[in-house]
């Protein structure tokens, strides 16, 4: 797993968080394990604004260092970030992203111990390289939970068997309560819908089919649909809500930040989502989730409690293409009835009692 034995506990450990939201959520298992293994170590998490906001409410760190603006963009970003790391003065750095730039920043930051997965030509920048399963130069598809647990293993961290978890903040809860009240949903049983995907259009389910599934689920389970969106997804949210019809609300008037999104999802009875960040956020909050999957290999989220719906007969499933060149069969051939059935099963498993219909 690593080119060395277990490391001595550092005085101060700087942890570079993953950049994708879903990956950061799945990394919470490893972050929790790291805190348990290093109770006396000062741990600083460093990540982008969205990831830091998503993980706000967790207590497995001592400090948070924002990585934004000129520290996150441009060819000089590693040097700028390295300068801030040097000012912080950690004696060890843990790199959860696999990028060359994150390893370079840690090296420039002066951390004596630098631990990370051996990828992207950065071996010379690491003092302790972690090896993970690969085939023909690519990661072997497996749960990112296991991937990050391998990354923290040199510090003696071991998973506790629990799932990814997130916490709410008072500000996020207050924002969500105001949103629900403004939409007339203060006490409504919500069916949250997350149709967007920052990855690309290949992950999006066709609007008419999604609307059909949501209408049927809402009627049969006596739920009120709420379509959620992030910045840049406003038009998609309006289109989905419009196709669902009367009684459906949306957040396109002002996309929620991550703190509010967490609280909105935590208050939902069921979450219907694309294979993207909000899917993982809802799961980590214990929300029954149904996710449609096409271009992403589902093995990367193998520990997910969600009910996954996909067209399993397709040979191109899990292609990881952002745009489909052959007509998008993984979404076009996915029947809305399958999402409805999975949603009713998820509600039943959670102890909800959908109406007959």
C-alpha positions in Angstrom: 0.0 0.0 0.0 2.8 2.4 0.8 6.6 2.6 0.4 7.1 2.9 4.2 5.9 1.6 7.5 3.4 3.5 9.6 4.4 7.1 10.1 4.9 8.8 13.5 2.0 11.1 14.4 2.8 14.6 13.1 2.5 17.7 15.1 0.5 19.5 12.5 -1.1 17.7 9.5 -2.3 19.7 6.4 -4.9 17.8 4.4 -5.7 18.8 0.8 -9.4 17.9 0.3 -10.7 16.5 -3.0 -12.1 19.0 -5.4 -15.3 17.3 -6.7 -18.2 17.6 -4.2 -19.1 13.9 -4.3 -15.5 12.8 -3.8 -15.2 15.1 -0.8 -18.3 13.6 0.8 -17.0 10.1 0.2 -13.7 11.2 1.8 -15.4 11.9 5.1 -15.0 8.2 6.1 -11.2 8.6 5.8 -11.2 12.0 7.5 -13.1 10.6 10.4 -10.6 7.7 10.6 -7.7 10.2 10.5 -9.0 12.1 13.4 -9.4 8.9 15.5 -5.9 7.8 14.7 -4.3 11.2 15.4 -6.2 12.7 18.5 -3.3 14.9 19.5 -2.4 16.2 16.0 -3.5 19.6 14.8 -5.4 18.9 11.6 -6.0 21.6 9.0 -8.4 20.9 6.1 -7.7 22.8 2.9 -10.2 23.0 0.0 -12.3 25.0 -2.3 -15.3 27.1 -1.0 -18.0 24.6 -2.0 -16.2 21.6 -0.5 -15.4 23.5 2.7 -19.0 24.5 3.0 -20.2 21.0 2.4 -18.0 19.6 5.2 -18.9 22.5 7.6 -20.6 21.0 10.7 -18.1 18.2 11.0 -15.6 18.2 13.9 -12.9 16.0 12.6 -10.4 18.9 12.1 -9.0 21.8 14.0 -8.8 24.4 11.3 -10.0 25.1 7.8 -7.8 26.8 5.1 -9.7 28.1 2.0 -8.1 27.4 -1.4 -9.7 29.9 -3.7 -8.9 32.7 -6.2 -5.3 32.9 -7.3 -4.3 29.9 -5.0 -6.6 27.7 -7.0 -6.3 28.9 -10.6 -3.5 29.7 -13.0 0.0 28.4 -13.6 1.3 30.1 -10.5 -1.4 28.7 -8.2 0.9 25.9 -6.7 3.5 28.6 -5.8 0.9 30.8 -4.2 -0.7 28.0 -2.3 2.8 26.7 -1.2 3.6 30.1 0.2 0.4 30.0 2.4 1.2 26.4 3.5 4.7 27.5 4.5 3.2 30.3 6.6 1.0 27.8 8.3 4.0 25.6 9.1 2.7 22.0 9.0 5.3 19.2 9.4 3.2 16.8 7.3 0.8 17.0 4.3 -1.8 14.5 3.1 -2.9 14.9 -0.5 -6.3 13.4 -1.3 -6.5 14.7 -4.9 -4.3 12.8 -7.3 -3.1 16.0 -9.1 0.5 17.0 -9.7 -0.3 20.6 -8.7 -1.4 19.6 -5.2 1.9 17.6 -4.6 3.9 20.5 -5.9 2.2 23.0 -3.6 2.9 20.7 -0.6 6.5 20.4 -1.6 6.9 24.2 -2.0 5.1 24.6 1.3 7.9 22.9 3.1 6.0 20.0 4.7 8.7 17.5 5.7 6.4 14.5 5.2 4.2 14.4 2.1 1.8 11.5 1.6 -0.3 10.9 -1.5 -1.3 8.4 -4.1 1.4 7.7 -6.6 -0.1 9.1 -9.8 0.3 11.8 -12.5 4.1 11.7 -12.4 4.4 13.2 -8.9 6.3 10.4 -7.2 9.4 12.6 -6.8 7.3 15.2 -4.9 6.1 12.7 -2.3 8.1 11.3 0.6 5.6 8.5 1.1 3.8 7.2 -2.0 0.6 5.2 -1.6 -0.1 2.6 -4.3 -3.6 1.8 -5.3 -5.0 -0.8 -7.8 -4.3 0.2 -11.4 -4.7 -1.4 -14.8 -3.1 0.0 -18.0 -2.3 3.2 -16.2 -5.9 3.9 -15.0 -7.4 3.5 -11.6 -9.3 0.2 -11.2 -12.9 1.1 -10.6 -13.7 0.7 -6.9 -15.3 2.8 -4.2 -13.7 6.1 -3.6 -14.3 5.4 0.1 -11.7 2.7 -0.1 -9.4 4.8 -2.2 -9.3 7.5 0.4 -8.9 5.0 3.3 -5.8 3.7 1.5 -4.5 7.3 1.3 -4.7 7.8 5.1 -3.5 4.3 6.0 0.2 5.5 6.5 -1.0 7.5 9.5 -2.5 4.4 11.1 -6.0 5.4 10.2 -8.6 2.6 9.6 -12.2 2.9 8.6 -14.8 2.4 11.4 -17.3 0.6 9.0 -19.6 3.6 9.0 -20.8 5.5 5.9 -19.9 9.0 4.8 -21.5 11.6 7.0 -22.2 15.3 6.9 -23.5 17.7 9.4 -25.8 20.7 9.3 -25.0 24.3 10.4 -27.4 26.6 12.2 -27.1 29.2 9.3 -27.9 26.5 6.7 -30.9 25.3 8.6 -32.2 28.8 9.0 -31.7 29.5 5.3 -33.6 26.3 4.4 -36.5 27.1 6.7 -36.8 30.6 5.1 -36.7 29.1 1.7 -39.4 26.5 2.5 -41.6 29.2 4.0 -41.2 31.5 1.0 -42.2 28.6 -1.3 -45.2 27.6 0.9 -43.5 24.3 1.8 -42.9 24.9 5.5 -44.5 21.6 6.6 -44.7 19.8 3.3 -43.4 16.3 2.8 -40.8 16.9 0.2 -39.6 14.9 -2.8 -36.3 16.5 -3.6 -35.2 16.4 -7.2 -31.6 17.1 -8.3 -31.5 17.0 -12.2 -28.2 18.8 -12.8 -24.7 17.4 -13.2 -21.6 19.6 -13.3 -19.8 16.7 -15.1 -21.7 17.2 -18.3 -25.0 16.5 -20.1 -24.3 12.8 -20.4 -25.5 12.4 -16.8 -28.8 14.2 -17.2 -32.0 12.3 -17.6 -34.3 13.7 -20.3 -36.7 16.3 -18.8 -40.0 14.8 -20.0 -39.1 11.4 -18.6 -37.9 12.8 -15.3 -41.1 14.9 -15.0 -43.2 11.8 -15.6 -41.4 9.9 -12.9 -41.6 12.7 -10.4 -45.4 13.3 -11.0 -46.1 9.6 -10.5 -44.0 9.4 -7.4 -45.4 12.5 -5.9 -49.0 11.3 -6.4 -48.5 7.8 -5.2 -46.4 8.8 -2.1 -48.3 12.0 -1.3 -45.1 14.1 -1.6 -44.5 17.6 -2.9 -41.7 18.0 -5.5 -39.0 20.5 -5.0 -36.4 20.8 -7.9 -33.0 21.8 -6.6 -30.3 23.5 -8.7 -26.8 24.9 -8.4 -25.4 28.0 -10.1 -25.8 27.7 -13.9 -28.5 25.1 -13.6 -31.4 27.6 -13.2 -32.9 27.1 -16.7 -32.8 23.3 -16.2 -34.6 23.5 -12.9 -37.3 25.8 -14.4 -37.7 23.4 -17.3 -38.0 20.3 -15.0 -40.4 22.1 -12.7 -42.5 23.4 -15.6 -42.7 19.9 -17.1 -43.8 18.4 -13.8 -46.6 20.9 -13.6 -48.7 22.5 -10.8 -47.6 22.0 -7.3 -43.9 21.7 -8.1 -41.5 24.3 -6.6 -37.9 25.0 -7.5 -34.9 27.0 -6.3 -34.0 28.6 -9.6 -34.9 32.0 -8.2 -31.7 31.8 -6.2 -29.7 28.5 -6.1 -29.0 27.5 -2.5 -25.4 27.4 -1.2 -24.2 24.1 0.2 -25.2 24.8 3.7 -28.8 25.5 2.7 -28.8 22.6 0.2 -27.8 20.2 3.0 -30.6 21.4 5.2 -33.2 21.2 2.4 -32.1 17.6 1.6 -32.1 16.6 5.2 -35.7 17.6 5.4 -36.8 15.6 2.4 -38.6 12.2 2.5 -37.0 11.1 -0.8 -34.3 12.3 -3.1 -34.3 11.6 -6.9 -30.9 12.6 -8.3 -28.4 12.3 -11.1 -25.0 10.8 -10.3 -23.5 14.0 -9.1 -22.5 15.9 -5.9 -26.0 16.4 -4.4 -26.6 12.6 -4.6 -23.7 12.0 -2.2 -24.8 14.9 0.0 -28.2 13.5 0.5 -26.9 10.0 1.1 -24.5 11.3 3.8 -27.4 12.9 5.5 -29.4 9.6 5.6 -32.0 10.6 2.9 -33.5 7.7 1.0 -32.1 8.2 -2.5 -32.7 7.0 -6.0 -30.0 7.8 -8.6 -30.0 7.2 -12.3 -26.5 6.1 -13.6 -25.2 6.0 -17.1 -21.7 7.2 -18.0 -20.1 6.7 -14.6 -18.9 3.3 -13.5 -21.1 2.6 -10.4 -18.2 0.8 -8.7 -16.7 4.2 -7.8 -19.6 4.6 -5.4 -19.9 0.9 -4.5 -20.6 1.6 -0.8 -23.6 3.9 -1.7 -26.9 3.1 0.0 -28.8 4.6 -2.9 -31.0 2.6 -5.2 -29.3 2.7 -8.5 -31.3 2.6 -11.7 -29.5 2.0 -15.0 -29.8 0.3 -18.4 -27.5 -2.6 -17.5 -27.6 -4.3 -20.9 -25.6 -1.5 -22.6 -21.9 -2.4 -23.4 -21.0 1.3 -23.2 -22.3 1.8 -19.6 -19.7 3.5 -17.5 -18.0 5.2 -20.5 -17.1 8.4 -18.6 -17.8 10.5 -21.6 -19.2 14.0 -20.9 -21.3 14.0 -24.1 -22.7 10.9 -25.7 -21.8 10.4 -29.4 -24.4 7.6 -30.1 -27.8 9.0 -29.0 -27.5 8.7 -25.2 -29.1 5.3 -24.9 -28.2 5.0 -21.2 -30.7 7.8 -20.5 -33.1 7.6 -23.4 -33.8 3.9 -22.9 -34.3 4.2 -19.1 -38.0 3.9 -18.4 -39.5 6.4 -15.9 -41.4 3.5 -14.3 -38.1 2.1 -13.0 -37.4 5.3 -11.1 -40.9 5.2 -9.7 -40.5 1.6 -8.5 -37.1 2.3 -7.0 -38.5 5.4 -5.2 -41.4 3.5 -3.7 -39.1 0.7 -2.6 -36.8 3.3 -0.9 -39.7 4.9 0.9 -40.9 1.5 2.1 -37.5 0.6 3.3 -37.3 3.9 5.2 -40.7 3.2 6.9 -42.8 5.5 4.8 -46.2 4.3 3.6 -47.0 5.4 0.1 -50.6 5.6 -0.9 -52.1 3.0 -3.2 -52.6 4.2 -6.7 
